[in-house]
């Protein structure tokens, strides 16, 4: 049990962070308010003062993930050369640092089958893919990518590559470095997009 060693972090944020860690560690179906409370060192009553239910915690977790994913895409300046590669490598760095949290939480929450959460995740993925389309379109306009690529298909492929690699890495119990597996994938992507 972690005793509130992060006292400067707002309680809601501590609760959401703990839920994310537990989703990765135990699977979303095994995350309970009691486990979250134990993880952050609060009582269950303290959790319920901030959230109505576990699903409300997971809903906010998805919002946090969305903000993080979109911020990653937007943080790569529009003038940079190889912007798309920079974004993908940045995602892999985040993946390694956070043990695949964003992408694994998405996969885990989908497995719960909750319609509201699934709709929220769908919206998150749609926003992420739309941002990837913007990046691809910008790269095409700058002459960095071929002009005849299907931007919709390419954006979905890019999302799928990162999501799939995250899943494989997690299932392998983190037995390889995602960047090493990504290099040959990036080589194939370069050939198809440039």
Backbone as numpy.savetxt, mean C-alpha at the origin, in Angstrom:
# Nx Ny Nz CAx CAy CAz Cx Cy Cz
3.16 -7.07 24.69 2.31 -5.89 24.69 3.20 -4.65 24.69
2.85 -3.72 23.84 3.59 -2.47 23.75 2.92 -1.47 24.67
3.60 -1.00 25.64 3.05 0.04 26.51 3.27 1.37 25.83
2.33 2.15 25.80 2.26 3.42 25.11 3.59 4.17 25.06
4.59 3.59 24.37 5.90 4.21 24.24 5.89 5.30 23.18
4.79 5.40 22.45 4.68 6.40 21.40 3.71 7.49 21.83
3.83 7.94 23.06 2.84 8.84 23.64 2.64 10.14 22.87
3.61 10.53 22.05 3.46 11.76 21.28 2.64 11.54 20.02
2.44 10.31 19.62 1.62 9.99 18.46 0.16 9.96 18.91
-0.73 10.66 18.20 -2.14 10.64 18.59 -2.68 9.21 18.70
-3.58 9.02 19.64 -4.11 7.67 19.92 -4.74 7.02 18.69
-5.52 7.77 17.93 -6.15 7.19 16.74 -5.09 6.65 15.79
-4.01 7.39 15.62 -2.93 6.96 14.74 -2.24 5.72 15.30
-2.02 5.68 16.61 -1.42 4.50 17.23 -2.30 3.27 16.99
-3.60 3.46 17.14 -4.55 2.35 16.97 -4.52 1.86 15.53
-4.55 2.77 14.58 -4.54 2.40 13.16 -3.22 1.71 12.80
-2.10 2.25 13.27 -0.80 1.61 13.00 -0.75 0.20 13.57
-1.26 0.03 14.78 -1.28 -1.30 15.40 -2.15 -2.25 14.58
-3.29 -1.77 14.11 -4.17 -2.61 13.30 -3.45 -3.06 12.03
-2.72 -2.14 11.39 -1.97 -2.51 10.18 -0.94 -3.59 10.45
-0.20 -3.43 11.53 0.81 -4.43 11.89 0.16 -5.78 12.17
-0.97 -5.76 12.86 -1.65 -7.01 13.19 -2.25 -7.68 11.95
-2.72 -6.89 11.01 -3.26 -7.47 9.77 -2.17 -8.26 9.06
-0.97 -7.69 9.00 0.16 -8.38 8.36 0.56 -9.61 9.17
0.62 -9.47 10.47 1.10 -10.54 11.35 0.09 -11.69 11.49
-1.20 -11.37 11.62 -2.20 -12.37 11.98 -3.26 -12.63 10.90
-3.36 -11.75 9.91 -4.45 -11.83 8.96 -5.63 -11.01 9.46
-6.32 -10.36 8.55 -7.38 -9.42 8.95 -8.50 -10.09 9.72
-8.80 -11.33 9.40 -9.91 -12.00 10.11 -9.57 -12.28 11.57
-8.28 -12.30 11.91 -7.86 -12.57 13.28 -7.57 -11.31 14.09
-7.72 -10.16 13.47 -7.52 -8.91 14.19 -8.80 -8.58 14.95
-8.66 -8.36 16.22 -9.80 -8.00 17.05 -9.48 -6.70 17.78
-10.50 -6.08 18.30 -10.29 -4.87 19.08 -9.43 -5.21 20.30
-9.65 -6.36 20.88 -8.85 -6.78 22.04 -7.36 -6.88 21.66
-7.07 -7.49 20.53 -5.66 -7.60 20.10 -5.05 -6.23 19.81
-5.82 -5.37 19.18 -5.33 -4.01 18.92 -5.03 -3.31 20.24
-5.94 -3.44 21.20 -5.75 -2.82 22.51 -4.48 -3.34 23.18
-4.26 -4.64 23.11 -3.05 -5.23 23.69 -1.80 -4.70 22.99
-1.87 -4.58 21.68 -0.73 -4.11 20.89 -0.31 -2.69 21.27
-1.28 -1.83 21.50 -0.96 -0.43 21.83 -0.91 -0.16 23.34
-1.32 -1.14 24.14 -1.28 -0.96 25.59 -2.44 -0.13 26.13
-3.55 -0.14 25.43 -4.76 0.56 25.87 -5.78 -0.48 26.31
-6.81 -0.02 26.97 -7.95 -0.90 27.25 -8.84 -0.93 26.00
-9.67 -1.94 25.92 -10.63 -1.99 24.81 -11.56 -0.78 24.86
-11.93 -0.36 26.06 -12.80 0.81 26.21 -12.15 2.05 25.60
-10.83 2.17 25.76 -10.12 3.31 25.18 -10.17 3.26 23.65
-10.10 2.07 23.10 -10.21 1.92 21.63 -11.60 2.37 21.19
-12.61 1.91 21.92 -14.00 2.24 21.55 -14.33 3.72 21.74
-13.52 4.44 22.49 -13.73 5.89 22.58 -13.33 6.58 21.27
-12.48 5.92 20.52 -11.99 6.50 19.26 -12.64 5.91 18.02
-13.11 4.67 18.12 -13.70 3.97 16.97 -14.91 3.17 17.42
-15.90 3.05 16.54 -17.10 2.28 16.86 -16.86 0.78 16.78
-15.94 0.38 15.85 -15.75 -1.05 15.62 -14.40 -1.30 14.95
-14.06 -2.57 14.84 -12.86 -2.97 14.12 -12.94 -2.51 12.68
-14.11 -2.62 12.07 -14.26 -2.21 10.67 -13.99 -0.72 10.49
-14.38 0.09 11.46 -14.08 1.52 11.39 -12.57 1.78 11.45
-11.88 0.98 12.25 -10.42 1.09 12.32 -9.82 0.72 10.97
-10.29 -0.38 10.40 -9.77 -0.82 9.10 -10.10 0.18 8.00
-11.27 0.80 8.08 -11.66 1.80 7.09 -10.67 2.98 7.13
-10.33 3.45 8.32 -9.36 4.53 8.44 -7.98 4.06 7.99
-7.64 2.82 8.26 -6.36 2.26 7.81 -6.27 2.32 6.29
-7.34 2.00 5.60 -7.36 2.08 4.14 -7.15 3.53 3.69
-7.78 4.47 4.39 -7.59 5.89 4.05 -6.13 6.31 4.21
-5.50 5.85 5.28 -4.09 6.17 5.52 -3.22 5.57 4.42
-3.52 4.34 4.04 -2.77 3.69 2.97 -2.94 4.45 1.67
-4.17 4.84 1.37 -4.41 5.61 0.14 -3.58 6.89 0.12
-3.61 7.61 1.21 -2.84 8.86 1.29 -1.36 8.60 1.05
-0.85 7.53 1.64 0.56 7.19 1.50 0.90 6.82 0.06
0.07 5.98 -0.56 0.34 5.56 -1.94 0.29 6.74 -2.90
-0.73 7.57 -2.77 -0.86 8.73 -3.66 0.28 9.72 -3.41
0.64 9.93 -2.17 1.75 10.83 -1.86 3.05 10.32 -2.48
3.25 9.00 -2.46 4.45 8.43 -3.09 4.48 8.75 -4.58
3.33 8.65 -5.23 3.28 8.94 -6.66 3.51 10.43 -6.93
2.97 11.27 -6.09 3.08 12.71 -6.30 4.44 13.27 -5.87
5.15 12.54 -5.01 6.42 13.05 -4.51 7.53 12.97 -5.56
7.33 12.20 -6.59 8.33 12.10 -7.65 8.09 13.23 -8.63
8.94 14.24 -8.61 8.75 15.46 -9.39 8.47 15.22 -10.86
7.66 16.09 -11.43 7.24 15.94 -12.82 8.38 16.13 -13.80
9.46 16.78 -13.43 10.52 17.03 -14.38 11.60 15.94 -14.38
11.54 15.04 -13.43 12.59 14.02 -13.32 12.58 13.07 -14.52
13.79 12.71 -14.94 13.94 11.70 -15.98 13.68 10.35 -15.32
13.13 9.42 -16.06 12.83 8.08 -15.57 11.91 8.12 -14.36
10.96 9.02 -14.39 10.05 9.21 -13.26 9.32 7.92 -12.89
8.86 7.19 -13.89 8.13 5.95 -13.63 9.00 4.94 -12.89
10.23 4.78 -13.33 11.14 3.87 -12.64 11.41 4.34 -11.22
11.56 5.65 -11.04 11.77 6.19 -9.70 10.60 5.88 -8.79
9.38 6.01 -9.32 8.18 5.71 -8.53 8.17 4.25 -8.12
8.42 3.37 -9.08 8.39 1.93 -8.79 9.48 1.55 -7.79
10.67 2.12 -7.94 11.74 1.83 -7.00 11.41 2.39 -5.61
10.78 3.56 -5.57 10.35 4.13 -4.30 9.34 3.21 -3.61
8.39 2.68 -4.40 7.42 1.74 -3.82 8.12 0.50 -3.27
9.13 0.02 -3.97 9.85 -1.15 -3.47 10.59 -0.82 -2.19
11.16 0.37 -2.10 11.82 0.78 -0.86 10.83 0.82 0.29
9.65 1.41 0.03 8.59 1.46 1.04 8.15 0.04 1.41
8.03 -0.80 0.40 7.63 -2.19 0.60 8.59 -2.88 1.56
9.89 -2.70 1.31 10.90 -3.34 2.16 10.89 -2.75 3.57
10.77 -1.44 3.69 10.80 -0.80 5.02 9.59 -1.18 5.86
8.43 -1.27 5.22 7.19 -1.50 5.96 6.71 -2.95 5.83
7.58 -3.83 5.35 7.22 -5.25 5.18 5.96 -5.42 4.33
5.85 -4.63 3.28 4.73 -4.77 2.36 3.40 -4.33 2.90
3.42 -3.52 3.94 2.19 -3.21 4.66 1.06 -2.71 3.76
1.28 -1.68 2.98 0.19 -1.10 2.20 -0.47 -2.12 1.30
0.33 -2.80 0.51 -0.23 -3.73 -0.47 -0.78 -4.99 0.19
-0.16 -5.44 1.26 -0.67 -6.62 1.95 -1.95 -6.32 2.72
-2.04 -5.15 3.30 -3.26 -4.79 4.01 -4.43 -4.75 3.02
-4.18 -4.21 1.84 -5.22 -4.19 0.80 -5.70 -5.62 0.52
-4.76 -6.53 0.29 -5.13 -7.91 -0.01 -5.86 -8.57 1.16
-5.38 -8.33 2.36 -5.99 -8.94 3.54 -7.40 -8.43 3.79
-7.60 -7.13 3.67 -8.92 -6.58 3.96 -9.93 -7.05 2.93
-9.51 -7.20 1.68 -10.41 -7.72 0.65 -10.92 -9.10 1.05
-10.05 -9.89 1.71 -10.44 -11.25 2.09 -11.55 -11.29 3.13
-11.78 -10.17 3.82 -12.86 -10.13 4.81 -14.24 -10.19 4.16
-14.32 -9.69 2.93 -15.59 -9.72 2.22 -16.58 -8.65 2.65
-16.14 -7.64 3.39 -17.03 -6.56 3.81 -17.22 -5.60 2.62
-18.47 -5.42 2.22 -18.76 -4.62 1.03 -18.27 -3.17 1.15
-18.50 -2.55 2.29 -18.07 -1.15 2.49 -16.55 -1.03 2.39
-15.84 -1.93 3.06 -14.37 -1.90 3.00 -13.87 -2.21 1.60
-14.48 -3.19 0.95 -14.06 -3.52 -0.41 -14.29 -2.35 -1.36
-15.41 -1.66 -1.21 -15.66 -0.48 -2.04 -14.61 0.60 -1.79
-14.24 0.76 -0.52 -13.22 1.75 -0.17 -11.87 1.38 -0.77
-11.53 0.10 -0.73 -10.27 -0.36 -1.32 -10.31 -0.20 -2.84
-11.44 -0.51 -3.43 -11.60 -0.33 -4.88 -11.36 1.14 -5.24
-11.95 2.06 -4.48 -11.73 3.48 -4.73 -10.24 3.84 -4.61
-9.58 3.29 -3.61 -8.15 3.54 -3.42 -7.36 3.05 -4.62
-7.64 1.84 -5.06 -6.91 1.30 -6.21 -7.21 2.12 -7.46
-8.45 2.52 -7.64 -8.81 3.36 -8.79 -8.05 4.68 -8.78
-7.93 5.31 -7.62 -7.18 6.57 -7.52 -5.70 6.33 -7.82
-5.18 5.24 -7.29 -3.76 4.91 -7.51 -3.51 4.66 -9.00
-4.36 3.87 -9.63 -4.22 3.58 -11.05 -4.39 4.86 -11.88
-5.32 5.72 -11.50 -5.51 7.00 -12.21 -4.24 7.85 -12.12
-3.59 7.86 -10.95 -2.33 8.61 -10.82 -1.24 7.99 -11.69
-1.21 6.66 -11.74 -0.23 6.00 -12.62 -0.49 6.38 -14.07
-1.75 6.47 -14.46 -2.08 6.89 -15.83 -1.57 8.30 -16.10
-1.71 9.19 -15.12 -1.20 10.55 -15.28 0.31 10.53 -15.50
1.00 9.72 -14.71 2.46 9.62 -14.85 2.81 9.07 -16.24
2.13 8.01 -16.65 2.40 7.42 -17.97 2.14 8.43 -19.08
1.03 9.14 -18.99 0.69 10.14 -20.01 1.74 11.23 -20.06
2.20 11.68 -18.89 3.24 12.70 -18.83 4.54 12.18 -19.44
4.89 10.93 -19.13 6.12 10.34 -19.67 6.04 10.19 -21.19
4.87 9.87 -21.70 4.68 9.78 -23.15 4.86 11.16 -23.77
4.25 12.17 -23.16 4.35 13.54 -23.68 5.80 14.03 -23.70
6.60 13.60 -22.74 8.01 14.00 -22.68 8.89 13.15 -23.59
8.30 12.14 -24.23 9.08 11.27 -25.11 9.85 10.19 -24.39
9.58 10.01 -23.10 10.27 8.98 -22.31 9.71 7.58 -22.59
8.43 7.52 -22.98 7.78 6.24 -23.26 7.20 6.27 -24.66
6.98 5.09 -25.22 6.38 4.98 -26.55 5.00 5.62 -26.56
4.65 6.20 -27.67 3.36 6.89 -27.77 2.21 5.94 -28.06
2.50 4.71 -28.44 1.43 3.78 -28.81 1.02 2.82 -27.69
1.52 3.04 -26.48 1.12 2.12 -25.40 -0.30 2.41 -24.93
-0.96 1.39 -24.47 -2.30 1.51 -23.90 -2.10 1.93 -22.44
-2.36 3.19 -22.16 -2.10 3.75 -20.83 -2.92 3.04 -19.76
-4.18 2.71 -20.07 -5.03 2.02 -19.09 -4.43 0.67 -18.72
-4.07 -0.10 -19.74 -3.51 -1.43 -19.49 -2.16 -1.34 -18.77
-1.32 -0.39 -19.19 0.00 -0.24 -18.57 -0.12 0.12 -17.09
-1.07 0.99 -16.74 -1.25 1.38 -15.33 -1.67 0.18 -14.49
-2.57 -0.64 -15.02 -3.02 -1.83 -14.29 -1.87 -2.82 -14.15
-1.07 -2.97 -15.20 0.09 -3.87 -15.12 1.05 -3.39 -14.04
1.31 -2.10 -13.99 2.25 -1.57 -12.99 1.73 -1.81 -11.57
0.45 -1.54 -11.36 -0.14 -1.83 -10.04 -0.01 -3.31 -9.73
-0.33 -4.15 -10.69 -0.30 -5.60 -10.49 1.10 -6.11 -10.18
2.10 -5.53 -10.81 3.48 -5.95 -10.56 3.85 -5.68 -9.10
3.56 -4.48 -8.62 3.92 -4.15 -7.23 3.08 -4.97 -6.26
1.77 -5.09 -6.51 0.90 -5.89 -5.64 1.33 -7.36 -5.63
1.58 -7.89 -6.81 1.98 -9.30 -6.91 3.31 -9.58 -6.24
4.28 -8.70 -6.46 5.58 -8.88 -5.84 5.47 -8.80 -4.31
4.63 -7.89 -3.83 4.39 -7.78 -2.39 3.81 -9.08 -1.84
2.82 -9.63 -2.54 2.21 -10.89 -2.10 3.22 -12.03 -2.05
4.01 -12.16 -3.11 5.00 -13.25 -3.18 6.04 -13.09 -2.07
6.48 -11.87 -1.86 7.48 -11.60 -0.84 6.96 -11.94 0.55
5.74 -11.53 0.82 5.14 -11.82 2.13 4.96 -13.32 2.32
4.44 -14.00 1.29 4.23 -15.45 1.39 5.53 -16.22 1.54
6.64 -15.66 1.03 7.94 -16.33 1.17 8.54 -16.09 2.55
7.79 -15.38 3.41 8.29 -14.99 4.73 9.49 -14.06 4.61
9.43 -13.18 3.59 10.44 -12.14 3.37 11.81 -12.75 3.11
11.85 -13.84 2.33 13.09 -14.58 2.07 13.91 -14.06 0.90
13.53 -12.97 0.30 14.32 -12.40 -0.79 14.17 -10.89 -0.74
15.00 -10.22 -1.51 14.92 -8.76 -1.58 14.07 -8.39 -2.79
12.97 -7.68 -2.57 12.09 -7.32 -3.70 12.81 -6.64 -4.85
13.80 -5.82 -4.54 14.53 -5.12 -5.62 15.21 -6.12 -6.56
15.76 -7.21 -5.99 16.43 -8.21 -6.82 15.46 -8.89 -7.77
14.27 -9.21 -7.28 13.25 -9.82 -8.13 12.70 -8.81 -9.13
12.72 -7.52 -8.75 12.13 -6.50 -9.59 13.00 -6.14 -10.78
14.32 -6.25 -10.66 15.21 -5.86 -11.75 14.87 -6.54 -13.07
14.70 -7.88 -13.12 14.33 -8.49 -14.41 12.94 -8.06 -14.88
12.04 -7.80 -13.94 10.70 -7.31 -14.30 10.82 -5.92 -14.92
11.64 -5.08 -14.32 11.85 -3.74 -14.83 12.45 -3.78 -16.24
13.34 -4.72 -16.47 13.94 -4.89 -17.80 12.85 -5.18 -18.84
11.93 -6.08 -18.50 10.82 -6.41 -19.40 9.91 -5.19 -19.60
9.62 -4.47 -18.51 8.79 -3.28 -18.62 9.43 -2.22 -19.51
10.73 -2.03 -19.35 11.44 -1.05 -20.19 11.28 -1.39 -21.67
11.45 -2.67 -22.00 11.34 -3.08 -23.39 9.94 -2.86 -23.94
8.94 -3.08 -23.10 7.56 -2.92 -23.56 7.09 -1.49 -23.62
7.68 -0.63 -22.79 7.17 0.75 -22.69 8.02 1.78 -23.42
9.28 1.48 -23.67 10.15 2.49 -24.30 10.49 2.16 -25.74
